[in-house]
Amino acid sequence: MYLDSAQVSYDSMAMALEAVSLGYFNKIKLAGVYLTQLRYDDAINLLSSIPGNYHLTTDEAEDVLNMRDMYIVIDTLVHNGHNWAALPDDVKQNVVTVADESGAYGTPVAQYLLARYEGIFYQPDESQLNGEPATAQMFRVEQIAGQNKIYPNPASRQLNINWSAKGKLTFRLYDLSGKPVLTTTIQPGRCHVNIERLSSGIYTAEIDEDGHSVYQQKIIKNRNHYDEYNNRCKASAADGGAGRPVTLMGCGAAGNGQQGV
């Protein structure tokens, strides 16, 4: 019987790291080894135990637990045929949220998940792209190749749309449930759509030409100050406030969620 050298190596690494008690980062490494060994429960339980066993800052504890949550997503996907589409919307939203943060542990795992299952890739350089920092941004393969018609992606304030046509053009954004959250008429050529009042998350952008859908693309909306504002509005309504709908135009503004820009 021959043993796989890589498996022997990971077993040795696990044994060595299990014997180390000082430094929670060694436990982080051990969780990664467990994941490689397909020991998902061991990895998740270990990460869950770290905040209670080590003196961590609030940010460090949140980062470790974000990593645990991303490992839970991986475990779920592995045991369900890697069916990303079947994940609940709030789980996908949490992956987007963690990927948009600057954590050392949870964020890279979240970005891996988006790269594998959504085709959205992390671009780690510090350059500027269309006025938005490229740090902690992810880009679709097609966008890197210059094929996407809507950019930057992700975006926090504005989408640029580059579409040539002779007919009437309509731009729409749909949330994960398929509900249209933004509808506006656009002009042929290059134009801009303001999205800063939208909540952060994954959206599907669609361009209609003369009433027919001609282009679709997934879009990541990054967080900005409006997310906190909208959350306060929703909390106020839940606590017995005005209870008026929260729309793209802000708290208490009447509307159907389909605003022109």
Secondary structure by P-SEA (a helix, b strand, c coil): ccccaaaaaaaaaaaaaaaccccaaaaaaaaaaaaaacaaaaaaaaaaaccccccccaaaaaaaaaaaaaaaaaaaaaacccccccccaaaaaaaaaaaacccccaaaaaaaaaaacccbbbbccccccccccccccccccccccccccccccccccbbbbbbbcccbbbbbbbcccccccbbbbbbccccccccccccbbbbbbbbbccccccbbbbbbbbbcaaaaaaaaaaaaaaacccccccccccccccccccccc
